[in-house]
Amino acid sequence: QVQLVESGGGLVQAGGSLRLSCAGSGRTFTTYAMGWFRQAPGKEREFVAAIGLSGDRTYYTDSVKGRFTISRDNAKNTVYLQMSSLKPEDTAVYYCAARRFVVVTEPRYDYWGQGTQVTVSS
């Protein structure tokens, strides 16, 4: 079982940057593909980015390509989401998620964090 704890959210002006972190528990972190999702008020949870077991493969939704970067440090059991050139439409609660072995871009993950709020003001 994996427990996930996100941090790093907050309020930022448009054009600014934030780095989200997601710390995972357990000794099997390296066997989990990791994803970031977000959910804005009144909208469904949507895929943002994902990363494979070793970090060599990354996936992004089109709206964040070139602005967001997902990475992981398996020695620290942590996955990151570096967000730059933020826009008001990026405002949402951001969740990290873990799934055994295989990356998917749908919210079919086994474990979820509690979420961290990101608010981008115009």
Secondary structure as the mmCIF struct_conf table of DSSP 4:
data_model
#
loop_
_struct_conf.conf_type_id
_struct_conf.id
_struct_conf.beg_label_comp_id
_struct_conf.beg_label_asym_id
_struct_conf.beg_label_seq_id
_struct_conf.end_label_comp_id
_struct_conf.end_label_asym_id
_struct_conf.end_label_seq_id
STRN STRN1 LEU A 4 SER A 7
STRN STRN2 GLY A 10 GLN A 13
TURN_TY1_P TURN_TY1_P1 ALA A 14 GLY A 15
STRN STRN3 LEU A 18 GLY A 24
BEND BEND1 GLY A 26 GLY A 26
TURN_TY1_P TURN_TY1_P2 ARG A 27 THR A 28
HELX_RH_3T_P HELX_RH_3T_P1 PHE A 29 THR A 31
STRN STRN4 TYR A 32 GLN A 39
TURN_TY1_P TURN_TY1_P3 PRO A 41 GLY A 42
BEND BEND2 LYS A 43 LYS A 43
STRN STRN5 GLU A 46 ILE A 51
BEND BEND3 LEU A 53 GLY A 55
STRN STRN6 THR A 58 TYR A 60
HELX_RH_3T_P HELX_RH_3T_P2 ASP A 62 VAL A 64
TURN_TY1_P TURN_TY1_P4 LYS A 65 ARG A 67
STRN STRN7 PHE A 68 ASP A 73
TURN_TY1_P TURN_TY1_P5 ASN A 74 ASN A 77
STRN STRN8 THR A 78 MET A 83
BEND BEND4 SER A 85 SER A 85
HELX_RH_3T_P HELX_RH_3T_P3 PRO A 88 ASP A 90
STRN STRN9 ALA A 92 ARG A 100
BEND BEND5 PHE A 101 PHE A 101
BEND BEND6 THR A 105 PRO A 107
BEND BEND7 ASP A 110 ASP A 110
STRN STRN10 TYR A 111 TRP A 112
STRN STRN11 THR A 116 SER A 121
#
